[in-house]
Amino acid sequence: MSADLGELGDLYQEVILEHSKAPRNFRKPATANHHAEGFNPLCGDKCSVYLDVEDGAIKDIGFQGSGCAISRASASMMTQILKGKSTEEAAKLFGEFHDLVTGDPEAMKNAADLGKLAAFGGVSKFPARVKCATLAWHTLQSALEDKSETVSTE
Amino acid sequence: MTTVAQPITRETIAALDLARIRADFPILAERINGKPLVYLDNAATSQKPRVVLDAIANYYEHMNANIHRGVHTLSVRATEAHDAARLTVKELINASDTREIIFVRGATEAINLVAQTYGRKHVDAGDEVLITAMEHHSNIVPWQILCEEKGAHLKVAPIDDRGELILDEFAKLIGARTKIVAVTHVSNALGTVLPLREMIELAHRNGVPVLVDGAQAVPHFAVDVQALDADFYAFSGHKVYGPTGIGVLYGKRALLEAMPPYQGGGDMIRSVTFEKTTYNDLPWKFEAGTPDIAGAIALGAALKYITGLGMENIAAHENDLLVYATEAVGAIPGVQLIGTATERVGVVSFVLDGVHPHDLGTILDREGIAIRTGHHCAQPVMERFGIPATARASFAVYNTKEEVDALVAGIRTAREVFA
């Protein structure tokens, strides 16, 4: 990234840019037994999340789709952090992540607990981009609940 | 009308005093994120000059009353001002009669009105409605609703890789079952100006009436509905420097008279008994309920403002900007222009390699630059070009070359962020 970008730098943190350029788990696991489609009608972002869940644990997770840097990085980092976690932990993390990107003061204070996901704290200063950051997570929730209809952020 | 390749004459540029025009628009003095506002989202909505804001305030301060009902002074003032606005619209688009000017909420409502009245009366099972692949959702969905209800078919004339209508294909799609043709005058996503005269002539040769969505045309060049021989012509006030919530449906008088009413209520009736209601004359037959009186009057003020500047001058200045912006944006490494039709107005649509339009929009916003990113309510156009979204800079009379330079600098910053 070039010199000081101010608030832009808060949004496009190095780790976010890196994940957007080289997303992890950008694939459909062969063993996937849960799946959902997400769509942000505002910007046309699409996200498919695939899960291999066994005994309440996420054994494998992947995603595919097209979208902006924030939505790609969010999906990539979500898959990284959730692999090996229980579905309850995933639901709890979504709640904490959602609070963080919507600027909940408590969540901002405890951002460090979210590890790498703390990088998304800057999104809260860009209300128009919250939906980009949460698209993958909404899709994940839908996949875990085996909902067949496409998740829309609107 | 713009021919992008056309050389610019210095005389036309000198014809408009840009500094004075910019001073007419209070919002242009706003600072966004500490930077001067560079407003390049005019195809979504234009900003409003002081005369329009004053017209709204003046109406509520000095003439607020219901129209056509009272004998009292305020009602007479409101009625006269409302009638005058209708006359201004009639003159702007060169309709032959003020009775052909129906005030509606916007182009969307105008199209729905025609679909639900003319369309429901004339379109039956197995019939066809013909549109183009360049339509805004507002000129697709009302026809889909009608076709679904009637068991009719929606036909779509294709566009080529430059974003131009393939006229031969359009001609082939007009057949014995075609009951109405509904086409845009200018594509909101690509800026393409359609060859309306040829298209309308083709339709009329087959006895098919044509509705034109003029929302993206009226702000940019002189429109003459009689010269076009359009049967219906729709546009929104807010895209042509007027307020939101007001728009216009032009319709040929004979067609409007034969159509059933759209909504029932006050103002649209002559007499009501529980047994029978007689409908009012044009244009009131289609204007049920108390209309947006202030909106219509302010729209009239907006239209007087642009005719005062001169539509030729506006078209020349915007063409100058479009040529300049097309060249400058197109020259940025990694930029691919979407929509490169010869005849274009007001819009530069593009994608930037490695930077999603949404990210570009955020980065530009930090620089005070407002553009639209997304599918522009024209998802079939995006699909045609195999992209989910574009970034779109769109121009109005108050935009300057310096603002285009700011846009170019902002796009270069975005490239650096994502390098």
Interface residues (C-beta under 8 A of the other chain):
Chain A: M1 S2 L5 G6 E7 L8 L11 Y12 L17 K21 L42 C43 G44 D45 K46 S66 G67 C68 A69 I70 F126 A128 R129 C132
Chain B: G354 V355 H356 P357 H358 D359 T362 I363 R366 T373 G374 H375 Q379 M382 P388 A389 T413 E416 V417 F418 A419
